[in-house]
Amino acid sequence: QQKHELIEQDQQAMSRMESQFQQAVNELKEDKTDRAALAEMLMEVAMRLKVGATKHTEPQS
């Protein structure tokens, strides 16, 4: 039961991240952006992926 709920939460979180990433990509296609803004966006995506990966590797109590 708990495993199923965790899997569902992970899928929802991944779906939200994919949606946000796609929105950012669409914005980049429509608007010109500078390198600093692009770097900031990619760093945020990387941090979210790192935090998500950390949650999955921590032992459950």
VMD Tcl script that draws the C-alpha trace (Angstrom):
set ca {
  {0.00 0.00 0.00}
  {2.68 2.49 1.06}
  {4.88 1.50 -1.88}
  {1.98 2.10 -4.28}
  {1.35 5.54 -2.77}
  {5.04 6.46 -3.05}
  {5.15 5.35 -6.67}
  {2.05 7.41 -7.42}
  {3.53 10.47 -5.68}
  {6.75 10.04 -7.67}
  {4.82 9.81 -10.92}
  {2.86 12.95 -10.09}
  {6.03 14.84 -9.15}
  {7.74 13.74 -12.37}
  {4.71 14.79 -14.38}
  {4.77 18.25 -12.78}
  {8.50 18.59 -13.45}
  {8.06 17.52 -17.06}
  {5.26 20.05 -17.47}
  {7.35 22.85 -15.96}
  {10.34 21.90 -18.09}
  {8.23 21.85 -21.25}
  {6.77 25.24 -20.35}
  {10.28 26.63 -19.93}
  {11.35 25.14 -23.27}
  {8.33 26.70 -24.96}
  {9.16 30.08 -23.43}
  {12.72 29.78 -24.71}
  {11.44 29.01 -28.20}
  {9.20 32.08 -28.17}
  {11.50 34.57 -26.48}
  {15.15 35.29 -26.79}
  {16.97 34.68 -23.55}
  {20.39 35.47 -22.26}
  {22.88 32.88 -21.10}
  {22.43 33.77 -17.43}
  {18.68 33.11 -17.55}
  {19.22 29.83 -19.38}
  {21.88 28.75 -16.88}
  {19.58 29.62 -13.97}
  {16.73 27.57 -15.43}
  {18.97 24.55 -16.06}
  {20.45 24.77 -12.56}
  {16.94 24.76 -11.08}
  {16.01 21.68 -13.10}
  {19.23 19.95 -12.01}
  {18.60 20.76 -8.35}
  {15.04 19.43 -8.54}
  {16.28 16.22 -10.12}
  {18.99 15.88 -7.46}
  {16.50 16.43 -4.62}
  {14.11 13.93 -6.21}
  {16.88 11.35 -6.53}
  {17.94 11.91 -2.92}
  {14.42 11.24 -1.68}
  {14.44 7.86 -3.41}
  {17.78 6.76 -2.01}
  {17.19 7.68 1.64}
  {16.26 4.73 3.87}
  {12.63 4.64 4.92}
  {11.88 4.36 8.63}
}
mol new
graphics top color blue
foreach p $ca { graphics top sphere $p radius 0.5 }
foreach p [lrange $ca 0 end-1] q [lrange $ca 1 end] { graphics top cylinder $p $q radius 0.2 }
display resetview
